[in-house]
């Protein structure tokens, strides 16, 4: 079922697309202010004791713990997302699943905002739950893209979503930066200011998401469970259904070689991207000794360049095709990762953050729209669950090995030099899966197959 078969007239279509992009505005307050900026620094400076945390006969530093928590949350999503995506497609319930994960994640962020010194286990649990909520909601959010946008619109609409996210995340982060910088004038200690901005991010995420989700129609009616599965209790029928559909999707993937090749390439380059995003703030704090104000300023600069980059690369994709535009972003990533090995001091850190930001939005938006063109109709959440799993599973290895190297050597510098250039340096598989990407110039868009409703 294509978007034109159920969406309203053009003005109504714009309303739906803007509502979809508004969810990125909503969740980016968490992604930027909490996960990327405030929480890593708060975790290292306030929550974890100076000597680290005892675990298994050794002591783990804050950086090591952060890398392990990032990897652990990705593994939880890896286990849940495909089954939930399959059930959401069967029941035509992408919007309820999106809201459920979003609100659970926002509640976990409120838990983070009430943690203090020594609450390491509490922060660890709340962070994993927040990450699962954030990533799980994004599976269903991304799955709306091929439903609401025509083929020729997808690069532009995907870029619009990321641009809205960088704008919303940057605005919330800028306001948070003012609160942290002038906390004395507000009568707050620095840790209390950090907790306040994290709580405000949770409310921003939940509030704007509720408003945005009201504009997202499912587009089709859901189906009931078969009688044999309805007899199972406590949701077991849906679990069995989800596992069956995941098995069917895995069998279908063998008949979609371009999609498989794309996922392999995406796994390779997204590992490097996620390592940079997840570890930059805590690395700057612990290894380079940068002040929190410098780290927040660098992230704010990166938000601004990412906003511009997502729109610029979206426009470039309209001229040269999404494949070539994506390869251009990856070429810059490789160069920037090489420069990262020489970064010393605040000015270089901020400048490199601006460069990373410029290509971050483009690489993310165009990767999503490339994949959307390969997804069979009627299985958007199911297939985007695999996209989300690939993204999060690739996000495990960089932070995990960063943590291992940091723990083994006592320094993050070796981890930076070994992991970042290598993780970003393999865009070569990308042309294969994109060779026949629908919507590229000179290639008529093929029929988008519909997934039958059989269990």
Secondary structure, DSSP 8 states (H G I E B T S, - for coil): --GGGTS-SHHHHHHHHHHHHHHHHHHHHIIIIIIIIIHHHHIIIIIS-TT-EEETTEEE-HHHHHHHHHHHHHHHHHHHHHHHHHHHHHHT-HHHHHHHHHHHHHHHHHHHTT--TT-HHHHHHHHHHHHHHHHHHHHHHHHTHHHHS-GGGHHHHHHHHHHHHHHHHHHHHHHHHHHHHTTTTTT--HHHHHHHHHHHHHHHHHHHHHHHHTT---SS------HHHHTSSTTHHHHHHHHHHHHHHHHHHTT-HHHHHHHHHHHHHHHHHHHHHHHHHHHHHHTS---HHHHHHHHHHHHHHHHHHHHHHHHHHHHH-HHHHHHHHHHHHHHHHHHHTT--SHHHHHHHHHHHHHHHHHHHHHHHHHHHTTS-BT-HHHHHHHHHHHHHHHHHHHHHHHHHHHHHHS-SHHHHHHHHHHHHS--TTHHHHHTT-TTSTT-------B-----
